[in-house]
């Protein structure tokens, strides 16, 4: 007879769902910062991939070079969102390690969850 316990598995799944929900709610507290143009543009984002702030150095503000400002803002936002996504992955992986320290439930490939 197998050592597999269906009730135990459902308990683990329920616990994992609760922890994941808690971590997702706390992702807004994870703040990352990225710079573009050697620090002329600074962008902050949270773990939910929301932009918190954009700060432009006064030297970058040139009304005659609007395209440069736009490019730097886009670059800064993209870097911040990339960092935010990585920070969120780290937090979610911590949840999996806490819940399933042995690497997961038998037959479940957690890598397919995109984390």
Order of alpha helices (4+ residues) and beta strands (2+ residues): alpha-beta-beta-beta-alpha
